Amino acid sequence: MAKRRIDLPVDAYAIFLQARRFENAASVLPNVVNQFGFPAATLYAFSLELHFKCLFCIRKPASPVPFGHQLLDLYRQLDVRDQVALGILTDTYVAKSEVIQAKIKHFGLRFDVMSILVRCNNLFDNIRYFYEHRQHEKDAFGKAGQYGIEAVIEACRQILLDECPDWAKRIAEAGVK
């Protein structure tokens, strides 16, 4: 059965609001890997997917919303200027995060935007369909997982709020942080 595409006008703010809700849900789960790691990772992956789709809709409002959950495919559909900005902002966020710096030191992970996206590319589907024993993409160092996804979400959110500054007020009025 083919998946359907919706060609109706899309409310980019509604996508952003939903992306924030999924991110907020992930962030309140306790950091207990064996209990909540997979649910949190799934929520973060879906949040980033929605942030990317929102950015796409702002830049190309006449185009249909990109289809699918693969983060690299969605990233590659973004304007080059947004890809560059995501790289710069992700690097900035990573440099400021003590938690990420500790993970770099402990796990030897790379936290540039492409390494993060390679590790997280199919995270949403892989975790949802874990029983199918899907192979997880690995970065250049053979690492897989959601490490760093929050940095890319933060970077994308910054681009969106810079582009649509009234959304911060609207989000607050909606009761979403």
C-alpha positions as CSV (number, residue, x, y, z in Angstrom):
1,M,0.0,0.0,0.0
2,A,1.5,3.3,-1.1
3,K,1.7,6.1,1.5
4,R,-0.3,9.1,0.7
5,R,1.0,12.6,0.4
6,I,-1.0,15.5,1.7
7,D,-0.9,18.4,-0.7
8,L,-3.0,20.8,1.4
9,P,-1.6,24.0,2.8
10,V,0.6,23.3,5.8
11,D,0.8,25.3,9.0
12,A,4.5,25.4,9.7
13,Y,3.8,26.8,13.2
14,A,1.6,23.8,14.0
15,I,4.5,21.5,13.0
16,F,6.9,23.5,15.2
17,L,4.5,23.3,18.1
18,Q,4.2,19.5,17.8
19,A,8.0,19.2,17.5
20,R,8.4,21.1,20.7
21,R,5.8,18.8,22.5
22,F,7.7,15.7,21.5
23,E,11.0,17.2,22.5
24,N,9.6,18.3,25.9
25,A,8.1,14.8,26.5
26,A,11.5,13.2,25.8
27,S,13.3,15.7,28.1
28,V,11.2,14.9,31.1
29,L,11.8,11.2,31.0
30,P,14.3,10.1,33.6
31,N,17.8,9.4,32.3
32,V,17.6,5.7,33.0
33,V,18.8,4.0,29.8
34,N,17.3,0.6,30.4
35,Q,13.9,2.0,31.3
36,F,13.5,5.1,29.3
37,G,16.4,5.4,26.8
38,F,14.5,4.0,23.8
39,P,11.3,5.9,24.4
40,A,13.2,9.2,24.8
41,A,15.3,8.5,21.7
42,T,12.2,7.8,19.7
43,L,10.6,11.1,20.8
44,Y,13.8,13.1,20.1
45,A,14.1,11.6,16.7
46,F,10.5,12.4,15.8
47,S,11.0,15.9,17.2
48,L,14.0,16.5,15.0
49,E,12.1,15.1,12.0
50,L,9.3,17.6,12.6
51,H,11.8,20.5,13.1
52,F,13.4,19.6,9.7
53,K,10.0,19.4,8.0
54,C,8.9,22.7,9.6
55,L,12.1,24.4,8.3
56,F,11.4,22.9,4.8
57,C,7.9,24.2,4.9
58,I,9.0,27.7,5.7
59,R,11.6,27.8,2.9
60,K,9.4,26.1,0.3
61,P,5.8,26.8,1.3
62,A,4.4,25.7,-2.1
63,S,6.0,22.3,-1.9
64,P,4.6,19.2,-0.3
65,V,6.0,18.3,3.1
66,P,8.9,15.8,2.7
67,F,7.9,12.2,3.4
68,G,9.6,9.7,5.7
69,H,11.5,9.5,8.9
70,Q,15.1,9.3,7.7
71,L,16.9,12.3,9.1
72,L,19.7,12.4,6.6
73,D,17.2,12.4,3.7
74,L,15.2,15.2,5.3
75,Y,18.4,17.2,6.1
76,R,19.5,16.8,2.4
77,Q,16.2,18.4,1.3
78,L,16.9,21.5,3.3
79,D,18.5,24.6,1.7
80,V,22.2,24.6,1.7
81,R,22.3,27.7,3.8
82,D,20.2,26.0,6.4
83,Q,22.5,23.0,6.3
84,V,25.5,25.3,6.9
85,A,23.7,27.1,9.7
86,L,22.8,23.8,11.4
87,G,26.4,22.8,11.3
88,I,27.6,26.0,12.8
89,L,24.9,26.2,15.5
90,T,25.3,22.5,16.4
91,D,29.0,23.0,16.9
92,T,28.3,26.0,19.1
93,Y,25.8,24.1,21.2
94,V,28.2,21.2,21.5
95,A,31.1,23.4,22.6
96,K,28.9,24.9,25.4
97,S,27.4,21.6,26.7
98,E,29.3,20.1,29.6
99,V,27.2,16.9,29.2
100,I,28.2,16.5,25.5
101,Q,31.8,17.3,26.3
102,A,31.8,14.5,28.9
103,K,30.3,12.1,26.3
104,I,33.0,13.1,23.8
105,K,35.7,12.4,26.4
106,H,34.1,9.1,27.7
107,F,32.8,7.6,24.4
108,G,35.1,9.2,21.9
109,L,32.1,10.3,19.8
110,R,32.1,13.0,17.1
111,F,29.4,15.6,17.5
112,D,29.4,17.4,14.2
113,V,26.0,17.6,12.6
114,M,26.8,14.9,10.0
115,S,28.1,12.4,12.5
116,I,25.0,13.0,14.7
117,L,22.6,12.5,11.7
118,V,24.4,9.4,10.6
119,R,24.0,7.8,14.1
120,C,20.4,9.0,14.3
121,N,19.3,8.6,10.7
122,N,16.8,5.8,11.1
123,L,16.4,6.0,14.9
124,F,12.7,6.6,14.8
125,D,12.0,3.5,12.7
126,N,14.7,1.3,14.3
127,I,13.4,1.7,17.8
128,R,9.7,1.5,16.8
129,Y,10.4,-1.7,14.9
130,F,13.1,-3.2,17.1
131,Y,11.7,-6.7,16.8
132,E,12.7,-6.7,13.1
133,H,16.4,-6.6,14.2
134,R,17.2,-3.7,11.9
135,Q,20.8,-2.6,11.5
136,H,21.5,0.8,13.1
137,E,23.6,3.2,11.0
138,K,27.0,3.9,12.5
139,D,29.2,7.0,12.3
140,A,32.8,7.0,11.1
141,F,33.9,5.6,14.4
142,G,31.4,2.7,14.4
143,K,29.1,4.3,16.9
144,A,25.3,4.3,16.8
145,G,22.6,5.8,18.9
146,Q,21.0,9.1,19.7
147,Y,24.0,10.9,21.2
148,G,23.9,14.5,20.1
149,I,20.4,14.7,18.7
150,E,19.4,17.4,21.2
151,A,22.2,19.6,19.8
152,V,20.8,19.4,16.3
153,I,17.2,20.0,17.6
154,E,18.5,23.1,19.5
155,A,20.3,24.4,16.3
156,C,17.2,23.9,14.1
157,R,14.9,25.5,16.7
158,Q,17.2,28.5,16.8
159,I,17.0,28.9,13.0
160,L,13.2,28.6,13.1
161,L,12.9,31.2,15.9
162,D,15.2,33.6,14.2
163,E,13.1,33.2,11.0
164,C,9.8,33.4,12.9
165,P,10.4,35.4,16.1
166,D,6.7,35.6,17.0
167,W,6.7,31.8,17.5
168,A,8.4,32.1,20.9
169,K,5.5,34.2,22.3
170,R,3.0,31.9,20.6
171,I,4.6,28.8,22.1
172,A,4.6,30.4,25.6
173,E,0.9,31.3,25.2
174,A,0.2,27.7,24.2
175,G,1.8,26.6,27.5
176,V,4.6,24.8,25.8
177,K,8.2,25.6,26.8
